[in-house]
């Protein structure tokens, strides 16, 4: 039988050489799998770090939003307090109620551009009333300063909401990448372990 094999040009490998080839095969697979695993592991670690940082950023953004909302309402409350004290006592109830209604519109959840337009109209009307009732330029300046502060808070609030939206989109993309990469990461880990065990076995046979 062996004579026939030799005649066919087929060489039977000695056991030692056969084991060496098996060992080399497992080493080759291990090298390939480990390289891919390390690259994927590094990528996953970065994604997870980014996701962690994004969570911290979202918490900070949520806190800042609450601060800005409260600040904005405080400025409008101060405007109401100034007018209640220095102007409303000189006005008839209908005019005073009209001003209160205008402030209510201003401090609602509106876009900064709309708030600025309403503020310009409000200040024009208020300026005419203050001049008519001879309340003094100081009241107009104080009201204007607080309305400017309220407007600035609303502008920052809009910017923060936009950055929050971008953060959510980025976070969704990262979560998707993590979900896609984890099965391959697990598969590679299993294959590496399998080849390590096989390599260990055959190296002992070789010895």
VOKE-883909 format. One record per residue (C-alpha): x negated, y, z negated. Coordinates in steps of 0.5 Angstrom, whole numbers, plus 500, padded with zeros to 3 digits. Layout:
VOKE-883909
XYZ/...
//
This chain:
VOKE-883909
500500500/495505498/491503504/497505509/497512505/490513506/491511513/497516514/492522511/495523505/491523499/493521492/491526487/487524481/491525474/487531472/487535478/495534478/495536471/491542473/495544479/501544475/498548469/496553475/503553477/506555471/501560470/502563476/510563475/508566468/504572471/510574475/515573470/511577465/510583470/517584472/519583464/514588462/517593467/524592466/523592458/519599459/525601463/530599458/527602452/527608456/534608458/536606450/531612448/535617453/542614450/540615443/537622444/544624448/548621442/544626438/545632443/553630444/553631436/549638436/554640442/560638438/558642432/556648436/563648440/566648433/562654430/563658437/570657437/571659429/566665431/571668436/577667432/573671427/572677431/579677433/581677426/577683425/580687430/587685428/584688421/581694423/588696427/592694422/588699417/587705422/592705427/598701426/601705421/601711426/605707431/612705432/613697431/615696438/608699440/604695434/608689436/605690444/598690441/599684437/601680443/596683447/591680442/594674442/593673449/586675449/584670443/588664447/584658450/582662457/576663461/571668460/573672466/580672465/578674458/574680460/580682465/584682459/579686455/578691460/586693460/587692453/581697451/584702456/591702453/588702446/583708448/589712450/593710444/587712439/586719443/594720442/594719435/587722433/585716430/577717432/572714437/569710431/575705431/575704439/567703438/568698433/574694436/570694443/564691439/568685436/571684443/564684446/562679441/568674442/567674449/560672449/562666444/567664450/561665455/557660451/562656450/564655457/556654458/556648453/562645456/559644462/552642459/557637455/560634462/553633465/551630459/557625459/555623467/548622465/550618459/555614464/549613469/544610464/550606460/551603467/543601468/543598462/549593463/546592470/539590467/540586461/542580464/536580468/532582462/535576458/534571464/526573465/525572457/528565458/524563464/518566460/519562454/520555458/514556462/510558456/513551453/511547459/504550460/503549453/505541454/501540460/494544457/495539452/495533457/489536460/485536454/
//
